[in-house]
Amino acid sequence: MKLILLTLLFPVFIFAQIPKGTVHYGFIESLGMGAPIGIDYNTLLIFNNHKSLYTTQSDSLEGGYINEFKRIKTDDTTFVINKITNPYGFRYFIDTRKDSLFTRELGFSHVRSKIPKIDWKIQSETKKIGNYTCAKATAKFRGRDYTAWFTTEIPVPFGPWKLQGLPGLILEAYDTHKEIYFYFKNITYPSDTNIAISKPTFQDDGKIHKWITFDEYKKAVIEIFIERANYVRVMAESFDGESTTKKYDMSKSYLEVFDIDAYLKEQ
């Protein structure tokens, strides 16, 4: 009887598995520009039923190493932006079974944390992206208001960067003015890719690497930002002779916008 029961259950278990898939997105980063006019990167998401790996700013995704400056003009401002890649890229690995997020972040910091909870509000609007019908969801996450379009036709909770937690794969996402804009290019599902879905590894780049917590990473990013902002403020005051009292604003420099005033009060 036990043998018969296992024989009956085994095909059901196999049927329930989500095959591996790959999504190519474009990622336009236009911090402080007010529109999606900035640097455009190729990015890649690989996923199965419980794990995902998102990679951006990788040499291989851009067809080779890139280190170039681009001049972008708006009506009243000219931005000079550096588009740069590295051999390994920045990586974001999620494992839902272990509630874990491992990332290779700015400054090649290796950060481990639990999967961040995003309070998505699913809306009634739908639209077609590629061959998939997608529903709209909105949420506030790390200082920005995001809109995401996801499809329940692929019932996995993953998406680009750290955006996740919906009842379907995210194919497009952006903040209020699309200064952060992840857009769909193509999908292979199921995929026979042999790229492993695993956490980032330490690279042999002459640096000493270790895993740090998200709180440690957040503190380091804030302190670097404050130091640079204060330097710019002092330089500006030396030119015009007037002191400035502007609030710190990370939104023009970083994807994640932390509450610096709250941080300073805790110090």
C-alpha positions in Angstrom: 0.0 0.0 0.0 2.8 2.4 0.8 4.5 1.8 -2.5 1.3 2.5 -4.4 0.7 5.7 -2.4 4.2 7.0 -3.2 3.8 6.2 -6.8 0.6 8.2 -7.0 2.0 11.2 -5.1 5.3 11.5 -6.9 3.9 12.7 -10.3 1.9 15.3 -8.5 5.0 16.7 -6.8 6.8 16.9 -10.1 3.8 18.6 -11.7 3.8 21.3 -9.0 7.4 22.4 -9.6 7.9 25.7 -11.5 10.5 25.3 -14.2 13.5 27.7 -14.4 12.9 30.9 -16.4 14.9 33.9 -17.5 13.8 37.5 -18.0 15.8 40.2 -19.7 14.9 43.7 -18.5 16.2 47.1 -19.4 17.0 49.3 -16.4 17.0 53.1 -16.9 18.6 55.0 -14.0 17.7 58.7 -14.1 18.2 59.9 -10.6 17.1 63.5 -10.1 16.2 63.9 -13.8 12.4 63.6 -13.5 11.9 61.3 -16.4 13.4 58.0 -17.8 16.2 59.7 -19.8 19.2 58.4 -18.0 21.6 55.5 -18.4 20.2 52.3 -19.8 21.5 48.9 -18.6 20.8 45.4 -19.7 19.7 43.2 -16.7 18.8 39.6 -16.2 16.6 37.7 -13.8 16.8 33.9 -13.4 14.2 32.1 -11.3 12.6 28.9 -10.3 9.8 28.2 -7.9 11.6 29.4 -4.7 14.8 31.1 -5.8 15.8 34.0 -8.0 19.0 35.8 -9.1 19.0 39.3 -10.6 22.1 40.7 -12.2 22.9 44.2 -13.4 25.9 46.3 -14.6 27.7 43.2 -15.7 30.3 43.2 -18.5 28.7 40.1 -20.1 25.2 41.6 -20.3 26.6 44.7 -22.0 28.8 42.8 -24.5 32.0 43.9 -22.7 33.4 46.3 -20.2 32.0 49.8 -20.3 33.3 52.9 -18.5 32.1 56.0 -20.3 30.5 59.4 -19.4 27.3 60.5 -21.0 26.0 64.1 -21.1 22.2 64.3 -20.7 20.4 67.6 -21.0 17.0 68.6 -19.6 15.3 72.0 -20.0 17.4 73.6 -17.2 20.1 71.2 -16.2 22.9 69.2 -17.8 23.8 65.9 -16.2 27.2 64.2 -16.7 26.7 60.5 -15.8 29.1 57.6 -15.7 28.0 54.4 -17.2 30.2 51.6 -15.8 30.1 47.9 -15.6 32.2 45.2 -13.8 33.0 41.6 -14.6 30.7 40.1 -12.0 28.0 42.8 -11.9 25.8 43.7 -8.9 23.7 40.7 -7.8 20.6 40.1 -5.8 19.8 36.5 -4.7 16.5 35.5 -3.0 15.7 32.2 -1.4 12.1 32.2 -0.2 12.4 28.9 1.7 15.2 30.4 3.9 13.7 33.9 3.9 17.0 35.2 2.8 18.4 37.9 0.5 22.1 38.0 -0.4 23.3 40.9 -2.4 26.5 42.3 -4.0 25.8 46.0 -3.6 27.5 49.4 -4.2 31.1 49.4 -3.3 31.1 45.7 -3.8 29.6 45.2 -0.3 28.2 41.8 0.3 25.0 42.1 2.3 22.8 39.4 3.9 19.3 40.0 5.3 15.8 38.7 5.4 13.6 39.2 2.4 12.2 42.7 2.8 8.4 42.9 3.2 6.7 45.1 0.7 3.1 46.2 1.4 1.8 45.9 -2.1 -1.7 47.2 -3.0 -3.1 45.3 -6.0 -5.2 47.5 -8.3 -7.9 46.7 -10.8 -6.0 47.8 -13.9 -4.5 45.3 -16.3 -2.4 45.6 -19.4 -0.5 43.3 -21.8 3.3 43.0 -21.6 4.7 40.6 -24.2 2.3 37.7 -24.3 1.3 38.0 -20.6 -1.7 39.8 -19.0 -0.4 41.8 -16.1 -2.1 43.4 -13.1 -1.0 46.6 -11.5 0.3 46.9 -7.9 1.6 49.9 -5.9 3.7 50.2 -2.8 6.2 52.4 -1.0 9.6 50.8 -0.6 12.9 52.2 0.6 11.8 55.8 0.2 10.1 55.6 -3.2 6.6 55.0 -4.5 6.6 52.1 -6.9 4.2 50.8 -9.5 4.7 47.2 -10.6 3.0 45.1 -13.3 3.0 41.4 -12.6 1.5 38.3 -14.2 -0.1 35.4 -12.3 0.4 33.3 -15.4 3.9 32.7 -13.9 3.1 32.3 -10.2 6.4 33.2 -8.6 7.0 36.2 -6.3 10.0 37.5 -8.0 11.0 40.6 -10.0 13.9 43.0 -10.8 16.3 44.2 -8.1 14.7 43.8 -4.6 11.1 44.2 -5.8 9.2 41.0 -5.0 6.4 39.6 -2.9 3.5 39.7 -5.4 1.5 36.6 -6.5 3.2 36.6 -9.9 6.3 37.5 -11.8 7.0 41.3 -12.1 7.6 42.2 -15.7 7.7 46.0 -15.3 8.3 48.4 -12.4 9.0 52.1 -11.9 8.9 54.8 -9.3 6.9 58.0 -9.5 8.7 59.8 -12.4 10.3 56.7 -13.8 13.7 57.8 -12.5 14.0 54.2 -11.6 12.5 52.2 -14.5 12.7 48.4 -15.1 11.1 47.5 -18.4 10.5 44.2 -20.0 12.6 43.0 -23.0 12.0 39.3 -23.4 11.4 36.1 -21.4 12.3 32.5 -21.9 10.0 30.2 -19.9 10.7 27.5 -19.4 14.4 28.0 -19.8 17.3 25.5 -20.1 19.9 28.0 -18.9 22.8 26.4 -17.0 23.4 29.5 -15.0 23.1 28.6 -11.3 20.6 30.4 -9.1 22.9 31.0 -6.1 24.1 33.7 -3.8 26.9 36.0 -4.9 30.5 34.8 -4.3 33.5 36.8 -3.3 35.6 37.8 -6.2 39.4 37.7 -6.4 39.8 41.5 -6.8 42.4 42.2 -4.2 39.8 43.3 -1.6 38.9 41.7 1.7 35.3 40.6 1.6 32.9 39.5 4.3 29.1 39.4 4.7 27.6 42.3 6.5 24.1 43.0 7.8 21.7 45.3 6.0 21.9 47.7 9.0 25.7 47.9 8.7 25.4 48.5 4.9 22.7 51.2 5.5 24.9 53.0 8.0 27.9 53.0 5.7 25.9 54.3 2.8 24.3 57.1 4.9 27.7 58.2 6.3 29.3 58.3 2.9 26.4 60.3 1.5 26.5 62.8 4.4 30.2 63.3 4.0 29.9 64.0 0.3 26.9 66.2 0.8 28.6 68.3 3.5 31.7 68.7 1.2 29.5 69.9 -1.7 27.7 72.3 0.7 30.9 73.8 2.0 32.2 74.2 -1.6 29.0 76.0 -2.6 29.1 78.3 0.4 32.7 79.2 -0.3 31.6 80.4 -3.8 28.5 82.4 -3.0 29.2 83.3 0.6 25.8 82.2 1.9 25.1 79.3 4.2 22.6 76.7 3.1 20.2 74.7 5.3 18.8 72.3 2.7 17.7 68.9 4.0 19.7 65.9 3.0 18.1 64.2 -0.1 19.4 60.8 -1.1 16.8 60.4 -4.0 19.1 62.1 -6.5 22.0 59.8 -5.7 20.7 56.4 -4.6 18.0 53.9 -5.5 17.3 53.4 -1.8 16.4 56.6 0.0 17.0 56.3 3.8 15.7 58.7 6.4 18.9 60.6 7.3 17.2 62.9 9.9 16.1 59.8 11.8 19.5 58.4 11.5 21.2 61.5 12.9 18.8 61.7 15.8 19.8 58.1 16.8 23.5 59.0 16.9 
